[in-house]
Amino acid sequence: MHDYTINASIQLLPIVQDRHPYDWVDEAIAIIQQSGIKHEVGPFATTLEGRYAEVMEVIHKVNEHLVQKGCVEWITSLQIQIRSQGPITRSEKTEKFQ
């Protein structure tokens, strides 16, 4: 895969009864924050911005954390936008609305 900046959104839906689902979501957000990748937490999903390999590594770390911590089941919904000839940023898509 190329080394340009991409955008992705990740939405985590824990299917659990042992803890409040937000507890798992909070842990996932903490992993994203600790990664240092550019991100924005939203009410339904968190958007990530970075090189393809970086973004996918963070997504992998979130899912791996849930496995390691014993989350019974979850759905990870992803949207990834890739531009083959150059970078794509969140700001170019949203700055006119800011």
N, C-alpha and C positions, 0 to 999 in steps of 0.2 A: 504494500500500500504506500502511497505517496506520503510526504512529510509535511503537507500543508495543514493549516488550521481547519478543524471541523467543528461542528456543533452537534451536541447530543442532548437528549433529555432522558432522565431515568425516573421512573415512578415505581415505588416499591409498595406492594400490597401484601402484608403478612396475613396468612390464614392461620391464626393461632387463637388459643383460648387461655394459655398459661400466663400471658402478659398482655398489657394493652398494646395494640399494634403500633401506636405512636412511639413506644419505647424502642422497638426495632428500627423504625424509621429514623429516630433521633441518632441511633448508633450508626446507621448508614450515612447520614449527613455528616457526622463527626469524621468518618473515614474520608469523605470527599473533602472536607475542610482541611484535614491533616495532609492531604495529598499535595496541597499547594496549587492545584489546577484552578484556573479561572472558572467560577461557578456562580449561580444565582439560585437560591432556594425559593421555590414558589409554593403555593398552597396545595398543588396537585402533583408537581414534579419539580425536579432540580435540573437546571440546564448546565451543561459542561461545555467548556471551550478549550481546545488544545490540539496538539498533534494527534493523529489517529491512534498511534500506539499508546500514548499517554492516557487518552480518554478510555480506551478499552481496558487498560491496566486498572484504572480506578473502578470501572464497572466490575471487573473480575474480583477486585479486592472486596467490594461490597458483598457480592454473592458468597465469596469464600468466608468472609467474616460470619455471615449468617449460618453457614454450615458448621463452622468451628464452634460457634456459641450455642448451637442446638436449636435454632429456629426450625420448627417442625415442617412448615410449608410456606411458600410465598410465590407471588407472581412478580417478575421484574419486566416492566414494559419499557421498551426503548424506542426512541426515534433518533435517527442519525442522518445528518445532512452533510454530504460530501460534494465538493466541487473539484472535478478532475484537473482543472487547469490553474488552480490557485486557491488561496485561503478563502474561507467564508466565516464571517464573524457575526455574533449576536447583534452588535451595535449597528451594522449596516442594514439589518432587517428591522430594527426597532427604534433607532434614534429619532426618526421623524415623529414618533409618538411620545417622546420624553418631554 
